[in-house]
Amino acid sequence: MGRRNSRRNREFVPLDLDRIRGGLRRTEVRRGREYTVQQVSAERAIKVYTCPGCNLEIPVGQAHVVVFSADNIMGDDAAIADRRHWHSHCWRIA
């Protein structure tokens, strides 16, 4: 009896290279709270932000991370609206 290949029945979804280059989301725990963290590559860093860790600018073209609460009581939309851009180093030591 031959092996069934269940992948034939799935719809093909092309690989999103921009998303991969931009970084995958991960969950981290800091001081008992869960945060969603996503890398921003230098190529995708197109605006200036102020890092909440050191209050210095994150210039255009500098790789950094975007952080938002993973357990916001107001829901995912509110959490994303409250996201903050951090220097990668500042987030690591926060």
RATARA-V160869 format. One record per pair of residues at least 12 apart in sequence whose ideal C-beta (glycine too) atoms are under 7 Angstrom apart, sorted by the first residue. I is the first residue (numbers start at 0). J is the second residue. Records with the same first field share a line. If there is no record, write none. Layout:
BEGIN
I = J + J
END
This chain:
BEGIN
20 = 40 + 42
21 = 39 + 40 + 43
22 = 37 + 38 + 39 + 40
24 = 37
26 = 69
29 = 93
32 = 68 + 70
33 = 69 + 70
34 = 66 + 67 + 68 + 69
35 = 67 + 69
36 = 64 + 66
37 = 64 + 65
38 = 62 + 64
39 = 62 + 63 + 64 + 65
40 = 62
41 = 60 + 61 + 62
44 = 59 + 60 + 61 + 62 + 63
45 = 59
46 = 59
47 = 59
48 = 84
50 = 84 + 85 + 86 + 89
51 = 83 + 85
52 = 85 + 86 + 89 + 90 + 93
53 = 86 + 89
57 = 84 + 86
62 = 87
63 = 84 + 85 + 86 + 87
64 = 85 + 87 + 90
65 = 82 + 84
66 = 82 + 83 + 85 + 90
67 = 79 + 81 + 82
68 = 81
END
